Amino acid sequence: MRGLPAVHRLLSEPAVAGYESSLGRDAIKAIAQESLDRARAALVAGQRYDLERAFAAALEAAAAAQLQPVINATGILVHTNLGRAPLARAALDAAATIGAGYSNLEYDLGPGQRGSRYERVSARLARLFGAQDALVVNNCAAAVLLLLDTFARGRECIVARSELVEIGGGFRIPDVLERSGARLVEIGTTNKARLADVERALSPQTSLLLRTHRSNFSLEGFVEDLDSRELAALAQRSGVLLVEDLGSGAIVDMTAFGLPRERTVGAALADGVAVVAISGDKLFGGPQCGMLVGSALALGRMRGNPLLRALRVDKTTLAMLDATARLHESERTRLEIPLYAMLSASTDDLRRRGEAIVARTGHGRLVATRAAVGGGSLPGATMESTAIAIEANDADLFARRLRNARPPTIARIEERSVLLDLRSVQPHEDAALADALAASI
Ligand SMILES: *Cc1c(COP(=O)(O)O)cnc(C)c1O
């Protein structure tokens, strides 16, 4: 045991200094203590233990586990595991300005009295989507919860079996319905739902017709879907509310980017859907939040729900959301939202950037490939892209080396080639991508 160094000796090793900024002194101390405890246990058990190496490896693993930027070369633009939409400069600036000090978040500067947290952003979002009113909560899951809790608690909610989805992370529509105290009334079959099915299911207990976007799968073949306009008319006649969880929520016509047509928020509202719920960090390209847009009457009732207090967003989210919404107000400024810059990049642009990286590193070759929007939008749909392909003897090993590079770079593997898809890489990341690639060869 005497052979083991004291904690402070381990801490004075030169390699430690490099971790101080990312891990902090206390975490490093705890890792040193843990490594020493292991060494002691190994000694007692008569096993060999390379303390210095184990300590260095534990520091490296702890540093890799810190929240840090990575390069998304997967070709999936809205990647939930990688933080979804990158934020626009204007959104980040707004968060910094509002977050650094006090603001009139809930204060009306005119009379010098308490004001509303949501008023400004509600007005902007309502204008943007052509809706009467809008409300913002923590994410789209919270938006759905608020919808159901407000309108369907103790009542019946009709959902087509073809839309009883699990979105991911265990968020299943039937479970959320149950949680909110609504009674689920399923209609149709897995592949077909008709207006007559809905008509039959309506009862005095019905309060909601809920539609859900099929975010992560598509139905093909012998299928039939409900028509939103007919459904809206039926809802109106029957005095129930038609609401739609659109999830990703297309803002513009996605065919402009060579993608299939996707129902936009505006189209859903125009069809007569009373309330549409969408995510802030999917196709909107903004911060994590959930937006509810639609009829003033319905949104007024949700505003009065005490649950709203538990789902509310903070000032920096509101600042980022407002700034992002402002960028959506014209085609030109929309391109300042990173997601839309990536969606609109031409394959020529991607190829030129790829050629520069290949020339700089002397590795890989360019291949035409397909990128995906991801994030539960346009399931199965892909768009033209360009990737740097690296043929490695062991593709998994090479992908792992890229993940361990600085900055960590996430590639995808196709037919034993490692692909670095440039559509999901922002141009300002190219130099770092080249460095990571060169370091991993
Ligand atoms: C992604 C998605 C959600 C969840 O959105 P979050 O903002 O992550 O809470 C809900 N519904 C649908 C249809 C989705 O695609």
The ligand as an ORCA input file, in Angstrom:
! r2SCAN-3c Opt
* xyz 0 1
  C     -41.303     15.050    -32.158
  C     -42.771     14.904    -31.934
  C     -43.324     15.187    -30.684
  C     -42.480     15.557    -29.513
  O     -41.925     16.820    -29.677
  P     -40.938     17.386    -28.568
  O     -40.809     18.823    -28.925
  O     -39.699     16.601    -28.664
  O     -41.614     17.204    -27.250
  C     -44.681     15.063    -30.523
  N     -45.456     14.673    -31.552
  C     -44.966     14.406    -32.768
  C     -45.903     13.965    -33.845
  C     -43.595     14.517    -33.007
  O     -43.090     14.254    -34.216
*
